[in-house]
Amino acid sequence: MSTYQWRKSSFSANSSNCINVAVEWRKSSYSADAGNCVNVAASDRAVLLRESDDPDVILSTTPTALRAFIRGAKAGDFDRVQEG
């Protein structure tokens, strides 16, 4: 199920003449039917991620950086991070 949310553009500073952007949040296909889901909103320039239990905390990254992170995670590059 998709939901739209209006967000102020990060380029709009703190002035009253802001640009608002509609973000379409989608539940990740890897999230089961449980309440703790990952929500994703994407454009060609940014990928936004949030956890359904705390939707006000939003991570922002680029598609290229997220792709590199996922490749590294799949390759096991982060498996020993906590041991370090």
PyMOL Python script that loads the backbone (N, CA, C, O; Angstrom):
from pymol import cmd

cmd.read_pdbstr("""\
ATOM      1  N   MET A   1       0.837  -1.175   0.000  1.00  0.00           N
ATOM      2  CA  MET A   1       0.000   0.000   0.000  1.00  0.00           C
ATOM      3  C   MET A   1       0.882   1.238   0.000  1.00  0.00           C
ATOM      4  O   MET A   1       1.802   1.334   0.813  1.00  0.00           O
ATOM      5  N   SER A   2       0.632   2.161  -0.866  1.00  0.00           N
ATOM      6  CA  SER A   2       1.417   3.385  -0.971  1.00  0.00           C
ATOM      7  C   SER A   2       0.725   4.519  -0.239  1.00  0.00           C
ATOM      8  O   SER A   2      -0.499   4.640  -0.271  1.00  0.00           O
ATOM      9  N   THR A   3       1.518   5.343   0.420  1.00  0.00           N
ATOM     10  CA  THR A   3       0.981   6.537   1.058  1.00  0.00           C
ATOM     11  C   THR A   3       1.848   7.719   0.671  1.00  0.00           C
ATOM     12  O   THR A   3       3.074   7.618   0.613  1.00  0.00           O
ATOM     13  N   TYR A   4       1.192   8.846   0.405  1.00  0.00           N
ATOM     14  CA  TYR A   4       1.929  10.051   0.056  1.00  0.00           C
ATOM     15  C   TYR A   4       2.092  10.923   1.288  1.00  0.00           C
ATOM     16  O   TYR A   4       1.203  10.990   2.137  1.00  0.00           O
ATOM     17  N   GLN A   5       3.221  11.581   1.377  1.00  0.00           N
ATOM     18  CA  GLN A   5       3.498  12.489   2.476  1.00  0.00           C
ATOM     19  C   GLN A   5       4.217  13.701   1.890  1.00  0.00           C
ATOM     20  O   GLN A   5       5.145  13.549   1.096  1.00  0.00           O
ATOM     21  N   TRP A   6       3.794  14.893   2.275  1.00  0.00           N
ATOM     22  CA  TRP A   6       4.463  16.099   1.801  1.00  0.00           C
ATOM     23  C   TRP A   6       5.620  16.423   2.728  1.00  0.00           C
ATOM     24  O   TRP A   6       5.477  16.399   3.951  1.00  0.00           O
ATOM     25  N   ARG A   7       6.777  16.730   2.130  1.00  0.00           N
ATOM     26  CA  ARG A   7       7.981  17.073   2.894  1.00  0.00           C
ATOM     27  C   ARG A   7       8.579  18.342   2.327  1.00  0.00           C
ATOM     28  O   ARG A   7       8.542  18.576   1.120  1.00  0.00           O
ATOM     29  N   LYS A   8       9.127  19.154   3.206  1.00  0.00           N
ATOM     30  CA  LYS A   8       9.811  20.364   2.764  1.00  0.00           C
ATOM     31  C   LYS A   8      11.152  19.984   2.160  1.00  0.00           C
ATOM     32  O   LYS A   8      11.884  19.180   2.738  1.00  0.00           O
ATOM     33  N   SER A   9      11.480  20.541   1.025  1.00  0.00           N
ATOM     34  CA  SER A   9      12.759  20.265   0.369  1.00  0.00           C
ATOM     35  C   SER A   9      13.911  20.706   1.251  1.00  0.00           C
ATOM     36  O   SER A   9      13.827  21.748   1.902  1.00  0.00           O
ATOM     37  N   SER A  10      14.980  19.933   1.282  1.00  0.00           N
ATOM     38  CA  SER A  10      16.161  20.289   2.078  1.00  0.00           C
ATOM     39  C   SER A  10      16.856  21.519   1.518  1.00  0.00           C
ATOM     40  O   SER A  10      17.706  22.100   2.193  1.00  0.00           O
ATOM     41  N   PHE A  11      16.519  21.929   0.307  1.00  0.00           N
ATOM     42  CA  PHE A  11      17.105  23.119  -0.301  1.00  0.00           C
ATOM     43  C   PHE A  11      16.337  24.382   0.074  1.00  0.00           C
ATOM     44  O   PHE A  11      16.708  25.470  -0.365  1.00  0.00           O
ATOM     45  N   SER A  12      15.272  24.270   0.877  1.00  0.00           N
ATOM     46  CA  SER A  12      14.422  25.415   1.186  1.00  0.00           C
ATOM     47  C   SER A  12      14.792  26.154   2.461  1.00  0.00           C
ATOM     48  O   SER A  12      14.070  27.076   2.840  1.00  0.00           O
ATOM     49  N   ALA A  13      15.846  25.813   3.125  1.00  0.00           N
ATOM     50  CA  ALA A  13      16.311  26.501   4.348  1.00  0.00           C
ATOM     51  C   ALA A  13      15.145  26.705   5.316  1.00  0.00           C
ATOM     52  O   ALA A  13      14.239  25.875   5.384  1.00  0.00           O
ATOM     53  N   ASN A  14      15.170  27.801   6.055  1.00  0.00           N
ATOM     54  CA  ASN A  14      14.124  28.064   7.052  1.00  0.00           C
ATOM     55  C   ASN A  14      13.213  29.218   6.663  1.00  0.00           C
ATOM     56  O   ASN A  14      12.563  29.804   7.528  1.00  0.00           O
ATOM     57  N   SER A  15      13.153  29.551   5.399  1.00  0.00           N
ATOM     58  CA  SER A  15      12.293  30.650   4.964  1.00  0.00           C
ATOM     59  C   SER A  15      10.865  30.152   4.756  1.00  0.00           C
ATOM     60  O   SER A  15      10.601  28.949   4.738  1.00  0.00           O
ATOM     61  N   SER A  16       9.956  31.111   4.599  1.00  0.00           N
ATOM     62  CA  SER A  16       8.551  30.738   4.400  1.00  0.00           C
ATOM     63  C   SER A  16       8.247  30.350   2.959  1.00  0.00           C
ATOM     64  O   SER A  16       7.229  29.712   2.692  1.00  0.00           O
ATOM     65  N   ASN A  17       9.120  30.729   2.027  1.00  0.00           N
ATOM     66  CA  ASN A  17       8.893  30.364   0.621  1.00  0.00           C
ATOM     67  C   ASN A  17       9.623  29.063   0.320  1.00  0.00           C
ATOM     68  O   ASN A  17      10.711  29.050  -0.255  1.00  0.00           O
ATOM     69  N   CYS A  18       8.987  27.969   0.729  1.00  0.00           N
ATOM     70  CA  CYS A  18       9.601  26.641   0.649  1.00  0.00           C
ATOM     71  C   CYS A  18       9.080  25.869  -0.557  1.00  0.00           C
ATOM     72  O   CYS A  18       8.014  26.155  -1.103  1.00  0.00           O
ATOM     73  N   ILE A  19       9.864  24.897  -0.940  1.00  0.00           N
ATOM     74  CA  ILE A  19       9.426  23.927  -1.941  1.00  0.00           C
ATOM     75  C   ILE A  19       9.028  22.669  -1.188  1.00  0.00           C
ATOM     76  O   ILE A  19       9.808  22.133  -0.401  1.00  0.00           O
ATOM     77  N   ASN A  20       7.804  22.200  -1.434  1.00  0.00           N
ATOM     78  CA  ASN A  20       7.340  20.961  -0.830  1.00  0.00           C
ATOM     79  C   ASN A  20       7.323  19.868  -1.885  1.00  0.00           C
ATOM     80  O   ASN A  20       6.976  20.106  -3.042  1.00  0.00           O
ATOM     81  N   VAL A  21       7.696  18.687  -1.475  1.00  0.00           N
ATOM     82  CA  VAL A  21       7.815  17.554  -2.384  1.00  0.00           C
ATOM     83  C   VAL A  21       6.940  16.421  -1.864  1.00  0.00           C
ATOM     84  O   VAL A  21       6.959  16.107  -0.674  1.00  0.00           O
ATOM     85  N   ALA A  22       6.174  15.811  -2.761  1.00  0.00           N
ATOM     86  CA  ALA A  22       5.364  14.661  -2.373  1.00  0.00           C
ATOM     87  C   ALA A  22       6.230  13.413  -2.440  1.00  0.00           C
ATOM     88  O   ALA A  22       6.867  13.132  -3.456  1.00  0.00           O
ATOM     89  N   VAL A  23       6.241  12.687  -1.363  1.00  0.00           N
ATOM     90  CA  VAL A  23       7.026  11.453  -1.269  1.00  0.00           C
ATOM     91  C   VAL A  23       6.058  10.285  -1.191  1.00  0.00           C
ATOM     92  O   VAL A  23       5.147  10.281  -0.363  1.00  0.00           O
ATOM     93  N   GLU A  24       6.254   9.301  -2.047  1.00  0.00           N
ATOM     94  CA  GLU A  24       5.415   8.102  -2.017  1.00  0.00           C
ATOM     95  C   GLU A  24       6.175   7.009  -1.277  1.00  0.00           C
ATOM     96  O   GLU A  24       7.166   6.478  -1.779  1.00  0.00           O
ATOM     97  N   TRP A  25       5.702   6.679  -0.078  1.00  0.00           N
ATOM     98  CA  TRP A  25       6.338   5.623   0.711  1.00  0.00           C
ATOM     99  C   TRP A  25       5.773   4.284   0.295  1.00  0.00           C
ATOM    100  O   TRP A  25       4.562   4.130   0.133  1.00  0.00           O
ATOM    101  N   ARG A  26       6.664   3.309   0.122  1.00  0.00           N
ATOM    102  CA  ARG A  26       6.262   1.936  -0.193  1.00  0.00           C
ATOM    103  C   ARG A  26       6.892   1.004   0.833  1.00  0.00           C
ATOM    104  O   ARG A  26       8.016   1.223   1.287  1.00  0.00           O
ATOM    105  N   LYS A  27       6.160  -0.024   1.185  1.00  0.00           N
ATOM    106  CA  LYS A  27       6.686  -1.040   2.094  1.00  0.00           C
ATOM    107  C   LYS A  27       7.622  -1.944   1.310  1.00  0.00           C
ATOM    108  O   LYS A  27       7.281  -2.399   0.218  1.00  0.00           O
ATOM    109  N   SER A  28       8.786  -2.201   1.854  1.00  0.00           N
ATOM    110  CA  SER A  28       9.743  -3.079   1.194  1.00  0.00           C
ATOM    111  C   SER A  28       9.144  -4.457   0.985  1.00  0.00           C
ATOM    112  O   SER A  28       8.431  -4.973   1.846  1.00  0.00           O
ATOM    113  N   SER A  29       9.438  -5.050  -0.162  1.00  0.00           N
ATOM    114  CA  SER A  29       8.933  -6.399  -0.446  1.00  0.00           C
ATOM    115  C   SER A  29       9.608  -7.441   0.452  1.00  0.00           C
ATOM    116  O   SER A  29       9.136  -8.575   0.537  1.00  0.00           O
ATOM    117  N   TYR A  30      10.700  -7.074   1.121  1.00  0.00           N
ATOM    118  CA  TYR A  30      11.382  -7.994   2.029  1.00  0.00           C
ATOM    119  C   TYR A  30      10.802  -7.940   3.439  1.00  0.00           C
ATOM    120  O   TYR A  30      11.167  -8.764   4.278  1.00  0.00           O
ATOM    121  N   SER A  31       9.904  -6.987   3.724  1.00  0.00           N
ATOM    122  CA  SER A  31       9.259  -6.902   5.031  1.00  0.00           C
ATOM    123  C   SER A  31       8.070  -7.848   5.040  1.00  0.00           C
ATOM    124  O   SER A  31       7.245  -7.838   4.127  1.00  0.00           O
ATOM    125  N   ALA A  32       7.992  -8.656   6.070  1.00  0.00           N
ATOM    126  CA  ALA A  32       6.866  -9.593   6.194  1.00  0.00           C
ATOM    127  C   ALA A  32       5.614  -8.811   6.575  1.00  0.00           C
ATOM    128  O   ALA A  32       5.594  -7.585   6.457  1.00  0.00           O
ATOM    129  N   ASP A  33       4.583  -9.490   7.024  1.00  0.00           N
ATOM    130  CA  ASP A  33       3.344  -8.830   7.409  1.00  0.00           C
ATOM    131  C   ASP A  33       3.395  -8.274   8.827  1.00  0.00           C
ATOM    132  O   ASP A  33       2.379  -7.800   9.335  1.00  0.00           O
ATOM    133  N   ALA A  34       4.540  -8.320   9.465  1.00  0.00           N
ATOM    134  CA  ALA A  34       4.686  -7.795  10.824  1.00  0.00           C
ATOM    135  C   ALA A  34       4.647  -6.271  10.806  1.00  0.00           C
ATOM    136  O   ALA A  34       4.692  -5.656   9.740  1.00  0.00           O
ATOM    137  N   GLY A  35       4.565  -5.668  11.980  1.00  0.00           N
ATOM    138  CA  GLY A  35       4.488  -4.220  12.083  1.00  0.00           C
ATOM    139  C   GLY A  35       5.808  -3.505  11.886  1.00  0.00           C
ATOM    140  O   GLY A  35       5.818  -2.310  11.590  1.00  0.00           O
ATOM    141  N   ASN A  36       6.922  -4.203  12.041  1.00  0.00           N
ATOM    142  CA  ASN A  36       8.229  -3.558  11.911  1.00  0.00           C
ATOM    143  C   ASN A  36       8.724  -3.693  10.474  1.00  0.00           C
ATOM    144  O   ASN A  36       9.465  -4.616  10.137  1.00  0.00           O
ATOM    145  N   CYS A  37       8.299  -2.752   9.641  1.00  0.00           N
ATOM    146  CA  CYS A  37       8.595  -2.804   8.211  1.00  0.00           C
ATOM    147  C   CYS A  37       9.557  -1.699   7.805  1.00  0.00           C
ATOM    148  O   CYS A  37       9.644  -0.661   8.462  1.00  0.00           O
ATOM    149  N   VAL A  38      10.262  -1.928   6.739  1.00  0.00           N
ATOM    150  CA  VAL A  38      11.095  -0.900   6.127  1.00  0.00           C
ATOM    151  C   VAL A  38      10.275  -0.249   5.026  1.00  0.00           C
ATOM    152  O   VAL A  38       9.723  -0.933   4.165  1.00  0.00           O
ATOM    153  N   ASN A  39      10.197   1.089   5.058  1.00  0.00           N
ATOM    154  CA  ASN A  39       9.513   1.848   4.019  1.00  0.00           C
ATOM    155  C   ASN A  39      10.559   2.549   3.165  1.00  0.00           C
ATOM    156  O   ASN A  39      11.578   3.021   3.670  1.00  0.00           O
ATOM    157  N   VAL A  40      10.289   2.612   1.855  1.00  0.00           N
ATOM    158  CA  VAL A  40      11.232   3.184   0.894  1.00  0.00           C
ATOM    159  C   VAL A  40      10.500   4.203   0.027  1.00  0.00           C
ATOM    160  O   VAL A  40       9.372   3.970  -0.407  1.00  0.00           O
ATOM    161  N   ALA A  41      11.155   5.330  -0.218  1.00  0.00           N
ATOM    162  CA  ALA A  41      10.677   6.310  -1.194  1.00  0.00           C
ATOM    163  C   ALA A  41      11.881   6.655  -2.058  1.00  0.00           C
ATOM    164  O   ALA A  41      12.965   6.905  -1.532  1.00  0.00           O
ATOM    165  N   ALA A  42      11.709   6.672  -3.367  1.00  0.00           N
ATOM    166  CA  ALA A  42      12.868   6.861  -4.239  1.00  0.00           C
ATOM    167  C   ALA A  42      12.557   7.782  -5.403  1.00  0.00           C
ATOM    168  O   ALA A  42      11.427   7.869  -5.882  1.00  0.00           O
ATOM    169  N   SER A  43      13.604   8.467  -5.839  1.00  0.00           N
ATOM    170  CA  SER A  43      13.574   9.240  -7.075  1.00  0.00           C
ATOM    171  C   SER A  43      14.896   8.957  -7.785  1.00  0.00           C
ATOM    172  O   SER A  43      15.666   8.104  -7.345  1.00  0.00           O
ATOM    173  N   ASP A  44      15.157   9.660  -8.867  1.00  0.00           N
ATOM    174  CA  ASP A  44      16.421   9.423  -9.558  1.00  0.00           C
ATOM    175  C   ASP A  44      17.608   9.993  -8.787  1.00  0.00           C
ATOM    176  O   ASP A  44      18.746   9.619  -9.069  1.00  0.00           O
ATOM    177  N   ARG A  45      17.382  10.880  -7.830  1.00  0.00           N
ATOM    178  CA  ARG A  45      18.474  11.519  -7.086  1.00  0.00           C
ATOM    179  C   ARG A  45      18.619  11.062  -5.648  1.00  0.00           C
ATOM    180  O   ARG A  45      19.700  11.192  -5.075  1.00  0.00           O
ATOM    181  N   ALA A  46      17.561  10.530  -5.047  1.00  0.00           N
ATOM    182  CA  ALA A  46      17.627  10.191  -3.628  1.00  0.00           C
ATOM    183  C   ALA A  46      16.792   8.957  -3.326  1.00  0.00           C
ATOM    184  O   ALA A  46      15.804   8.660  -3.997  1.00  0.00           O
ATOM    185  N   VAL A  47      17.227   8.252  -2.294  1.00  0.00           N
ATOM    186  CA  VAL A  47      16.473   7.135  -1.745  1.00  0.00           C
ATOM    187  C   VAL A  47      16.261   7.457  -0.274  1.00  0.00           C
ATOM    188  O   VAL A  47      17.218   7.721   0.453  1.00  0.00           O
ATOM    189  N   LEU A  48      15.007   7.436   0.164  1.00  0.00           N
ATOM    190  CA  LEU A  48      14.673   7.679   1.561  1.00  0.00           C
ATOM    191  C   LEU A  48      14.263   6.359   2.180  1.00  0.00           C
ATOM    192  O   LEU A  48      13.535   5.577   1.568  1.00  0.00           O
ATOM    193  N   LEU A  49      14.730   6.112   3.391  1.00  0.00           N
ATOM    194  CA  LEU A  49      14.413   4.881   4.113  1.00  0.00           C
ATOM    195  C   LEU A  49      13.912   5.247   5.500  1.00  0.00           C
ATOM    196  O   LEU A  49      14.437   6.159   6.139  1.00  0.00           O
ATOM    197  N   ARG A  50      12.897   4.535   5.960  1.00  0.00           N
ATOM    198  CA  ARG A  50      12.425   4.726   7.331  1.00  0.00           C
ATOM    199  C   ARG A  50      11.915   3.400   7.856  1.00  0.00           C
ATOM    200  O   ARG A  50      11.598   2.495   7.083  1.00  0.00           O
ATOM    201  N   GLU A  51      11.839   3.290   9.153  1.00  0.00           N
ATOM    202  CA  GLU A  51      11.336   2.090   9.805  1.00  0.00           C
ATOM    203  C   GLU A  51       9.929   2.404  10.281  1.00  0.00           C
ATOM    204  O   GLU A  51       9.711   3.460  10.875  1.00  0.00           O
ATOM    205  N   SER A  52       8.984   1.539  10.045  1.00  0.00           N
ATOM    206  CA  SER A  52       7.576   1.849  10.310  1.00  0.00           C
ATOM    207  C   SER A  52       7.282   2.152  11.776  1.00  0.00           C
ATOM    208  O   SER A  52       6.327   2.873  12.066  1.00  0.00           O
ATOM    209  N   ASP A  53       8.074   1.624  12.704  1.00  0.00           N
ATOM    210  CA  ASP A  53       7.844   1.894  14.118  1.00  0.00           C
ATOM    211  C   ASP A  53       8.264   3.311  14.519  1.00  0.00           C
ATOM    212  O   ASP A  53       7.815   3.811  15.550  1.00  0.00           O
ATOM    213  N   ASP A  54       9.116   3.965  13.723  1.00  0.00           N
ATOM    214  CA  ASP A  54       9.576   5.323  14.014  1.00  0.00           C
ATOM    215  C   ASP A  54       9.654   6.109  12.703  1.00  0.00           C
ATOM    216  O   ASP A  54      10.752   6.422  12.242  1.00  0.00           O
ATOM    217  N   PRO A  55       8.500   6.436  12.090  1.00  0.00           N
ATOM    218  CA  PRO A  55       8.484   7.013  10.748  1.00  0.00           C
ATOM    219  C   PRO A  55       9.051   8.429  10.640  1.00  0.00           C
ATOM    220  O   PRO A  55       9.291   8.906   9.531  1.00  0.00           O
ATOM    221  N   ASP A  56       9.270   9.113  11.771  1.00  0.00           N
ATOM    222  CA  ASP A  56       9.836  10.465  11.709  1.00  0.00           C
ATOM    223  C   ASP A  56      11.345  10.459  11.519  1.00  0.00           C
ATOM    224  O   ASP A  56      11.924  11.490  11.176  1.00  0.00           O
ATOM    225  N   VAL A  57      11.990   9.325  11.734  1.00  0.00           N
ATOM    226  CA  VAL A  57      13.433   9.203  11.514  1.00  0.00           C
ATOM    227  C   VAL A  57      13.636   8.675  10.099  1.00  0.00           C
ATOM    228  O   VAL A  57      13.264   7.543   9.789  1.00  0.00           O
ATOM    229  N   ILE A  58      14.229   9.505   9.246  1.00  0.00           N
ATOM    230  CA  ILE A  58      14.367   9.162   7.834  1.00  0.00           C
ATOM    231  C   ILE A  58      15.828   9.239   7.429  1.00  0.00           C
ATOM    232  O   ILE A  58      16.493  10.249   7.661  1.00  0.00           O
ATOM    233  N   LEU A  59      16.322   8.178   6.827  1.00  0.00           N
ATOM    234  CA  LEU A  59      17.671   8.160   6.267  1.00  0.00           C
ATOM    235  C   LEU A  59      17.588   8.510   4.797  1.00  0.00           C
ATOM    236  O   LEU A  59      16.685   8.053   4.096  1.00  0.00           O
ATOM    237  N   SER A  60      18.523   9.316   4.327  1.00  0.00           N
ATOM    238  CA  SER A  60      18.554   9.714   2.928  1.00  0.00           C
ATOM    239  C   SER A  60      19.914   9.359   2.351  1.00  0.00           C
ATOM    240  O   SER A  60      20.948   9.587   2.978  1.00  0.00           O
ATOM    241  N   THR A  61      19.899   8.801   1.156  1.00  0.00           N
ATOM    242  CA  THR A  61      21.135   8.443   0.479  1.00  0.00           C
ATOM    243  C   THR A  61      20.906   8.541  -1.028  1.00  0.00           C
ATOM    244  O   THR A  61      19.796   8.823  -1.479  1.00  0.00           O
ATOM    245  N   THR A  62      21.935   8.312  -1.778  1.00  0.00           N
ATOM    246  CA  THR A  62      21.794   8.296  -3.233  1.00  0.00           C
ATOM    247  C   THR A  62      21.596   6.855  -3.697  1.00  0.00           C
ATOM    248  O   THR A  62      21.991   5.926  -2.992  1.00  0.00           O
ATOM    249  N   PRO A  63      20.996   6.653  -4.860  1.00  0.00           N
ATOM    250  CA  PRO A  63      20.861   5.289  -5.373  1.00  0.00           C
ATOM    251  C   PRO A  63      22.216   4.594  -5.517  1.00  0.00           C
ATOM    252  O   PRO A  63      22.326   3.400  -5.241  1.00  0.00           O
ATOM    253  N   THR A  64      23.239   5.319  -5.942  1.00  0.00           N
ATOM    254  CA  THR A  64      24.573   4.729  -6.121  1.00  0.00           C
ATOM    255  C   THR A  64      25.155   4.258  -4.792  1.00  0.00           C
ATOM    256  O   THR A  64      25.692   3.153  -4.705  1.00  0.00           O
ATOM    257  N   ALA A  65      25.051   5.090  -3.758  1.00  0.00           N
ATOM    258  CA  ALA A  65      25.590   4.722  -2.448  1.00  0.00           C
ATOM    259  C   ALA A  65      24.826   3.543  -1.846  1.00  0.00           C
ATOM    260  O   ALA A  65      25.433   2.650  -1.254  1.00  0.00           O
ATOM    261  N   LEU A  66      23.502   3.532  -1.992  1.00  0.00           N
ATOM    262  CA  LEU A  66      22.712   2.418  -1.464  1.00  0.00           C
ATOM    263  C   LEU A  66      23.047   1.127  -2.197  1.00  0.00           C
ATOM    264  O   LEU A  66      23.150   0.067  -1.580  1.00  0.00           O
ATOM    265  N   ARG A  67      23.216   1.213  -3.499  1.00  0.00           N
ATOM    266  CA  ARG A  67      23.594   0.039  -4.296  1.00  0.00           C
ATOM    267  C   ARG A  67      24.934  -0.522  -3.816  1.00  0.00           C
ATOM    268  O   ARG A  67      25.083  -1.735  -3.671  1.00  0.00           O
ATOM    269  N   ALA A  68      25.913   0.362  -3.569  1.00  0.00           N
ATOM    270  CA  ALA A  68      27.227  -0.077  -3.092  1.00  0.00           C
ATOM    271  C   ALA A  68      27.115  -0.710  -1.705  1.00  0.00           C
ATOM    272  O   ALA A  68      27.768  -1.718  -1.436  1.00  0.00           O
ATOM    273  N   PHE A  69      26.304  -0.138  -0.830  1.00  0.00           N
ATOM    274  CA  PHE A  69      26.112  -0.698   0.505  1.00  0.00           C
ATOM    275  C   PHE A  69      25.492  -2.089   0.429  1.00  0.00           C
ATOM    276  O   PHE A  69      25.943  -3.008   1.114  1.00  0.00           O
ATOM    277  N   ILE A  70      24.458  -2.250  -0.402  1.00  0.00           N
ATOM    278  CA  ILE A  70      23.805  -3.555  -0.525  1.00  0.00           C
ATOM    279  C   ILE A  70      24.773  -4.588  -1.089  1.00  0.00           C
ATOM    280  O   ILE A  70      24.817  -5.724  -0.615  1.00  0.00           O
ATOM    281  N   ARG A  71      25.547  -4.199  -2.098  1.00  0.00           N
ATOM    282  CA  ARG A  71      26.554  -5.132  -2.638  1.00  0.00           C
ATOM    283  C   ARG A  71      27.553  -5.548  -1.558  1.00  0.00           C
ATOM    284  O   ARG A  71      27.892  -6.725  -1.441  1.00  0.00           O
ATOM    285  N   GLY A  72      28.020  -4.583  -0.775  1.00  0.00           N
ATOM    286  CA  GLY A  72      28.970  -4.891   0.296  1.00  0.00           C
ATOM    287  C   GLY A  72      28.368  -5.798   1.351  1.00  0.00           C
ATOM    288  O   GLY A  72      29.031  -6.712   1.839  1.00  0.00           O
ATOM    289  N   ALA A  73      27.102  -5.549   1.709  1.00  0.00           N
ATOM    290  CA  ALA A  73      26.435  -6.394   2.700  1.00  0.00           C
ATOM    291  C   ALA A  73      26.279  -7.824   2.186  1.00  0.00           C
ATOM    292  O   ALA A  73      26.501  -8.785   2.922  1.00  0.00           O
ATOM    293  N   LYS A  74      25.898  -7.954   0.920  1.00  0.00           N
ATOM    294  CA  LYS A  74      25.762  -9.288   0.328  1.00  0.00           C
ATOM    295  C   LYS A  74      27.101 -10.014   0.251  1.00  0.00           C
ATOM    296  O   LYS A  74      27.157 -11.236   0.380  1.00  0.00           O
ATOM    297  N   ALA A  75      28.172  -9.264   0.042  1.00  0.00           N
ATOM    298  CA  ALA A  75      29.505  -9.861  -0.075  1.00  0.00           C
ATOM    299  C   ALA A  75      30.123 -10.155   1.291  1.00  0.00           C
ATOM    300  O   ALA A  75      31.190 -10.766   1.360  1.00  0.00           O
ATOM    301  N   GLY A  76      29.476  -9.732   2.378  1.00  0.00           N
ATOM    302  CA  GLY A  76      30.006  -9.991   3.712  1.00  0.00           C
ATOM    303  C   GLY A  76      31.013  -8.961   4.185  1.00  0.00           C
ATOM    304  O   GLY A  76      31.721  -9.200   5.164  1.00  0.00           O
ATOM    305  N   ASP A  77      31.096  -7.818   3.513  1.00  0.00           N
ATOM    306  CA  ASP A  77      32.066  -6.793   3.887  1.00  0.00           C
ATOM    307  C   ASP A  77      31.863  -6.242   5.294  1.00  0.00           C
ATOM    308  O   ASP A  77      32.806  -5.709   5.879  1.00  0.00           O
ATOM    309  N   PHE A  78      30.667  -6.355   5.849  1.00  0.00           N
ATOM    310  CA  PHE A  78      30.371  -5.787   7.154  1.00  0.00           C
ATOM    311  C   PHE A  78      30.188  -6.852   8.232  1.00  0.00           C
ATOM    312  O   PHE A  78      29.795  -6.526   9.353  1.00  0.00           O
ATOM    313  N   ASP A  79      30.462  -8.104   7.919  1.00  0.00           N
ATOM    314  CA  ASP A  79      30.209  -9.183   8.870  1.00  0.00           C
ATOM    315  C   ASP A  79      31.056  -9.082  10.131  1.00  0.00           C
ATOM    316  O   ASP A  79      30.631  -9.541  11.191  1.00  0.00           O
ATOM    317  N   ARG A  80      32.222  -8.502  10.042  1.00  0.00           N
ATOM    318  CA  ARG A  80      33.121  -8.437  11.205  1.00  0.00           C
ATOM    319  C   ARG A  80      33.220  -7.035  11.798  1.00  0.00           C
ATOM    320  O   ARG A  80      34.151  -6.757  12.554  1.00  0.00           O
ATOM    321  N   VAL A  81      32.300  -6.166  11.480  1.00  0.00           N
ATOM    322  CA  VAL A  81      32.346  -4.781  11.978  1.00  0.00           C
ATOM    323  C   VAL A  81      32.309  -4.752  13.496  1.00  0.00           C
ATOM    324  O   VAL A  81      33.075  -3.999  14.098  1.00  0.00           O
ATOM    325  N   GLN A  82      31.456  -5.533  14.143  1.00  0.00           N
ATOM    326  CA  GLN A  82      31.328  -5.518  15.592  1.00  0.00           C
ATOM    327  C   GLN A  82      32.502  -6.166  16.299  1.00  0.00           C
ATOM    328  O   GLN A  82      32.723  -5.897  17.479  1.00  0.00           O
ATOM    329  N   GLU A  83      33.259  -7.007  15.624  1.00  0.00           N
ATOM    330  CA  GLU A  83      34.401  -7.668  16.243  1.00  0.00           C
ATOM    331  C   GLU A  83      35.603  -6.745  16.355  1.00  0.00           C
ATOM    332  O   GLU A  83      36.457  -6.940  17.219  1.00  0.00           O
ATOM    333  N   GLY A  84      35.677  -5.717  15.469  1.00  0.00           N
ATOM    334  CA  GLY A  84      36.820  -4.842  15.339  1.00  0.00           C
ATOM    335  C   GLY A  84      37.227  -4.157  16.573  1.00  0.00           C
ATOM    336  O   GLY A  84      38.190  -3.390  16.564  1.00  0.00           O
TER     337      GLY A  84
END
""", "prot")
cmd.dss("prot")
cmd.show_as("cartoon", "prot")
cmd.util.cbc("prot")
cmd.orient("prot")
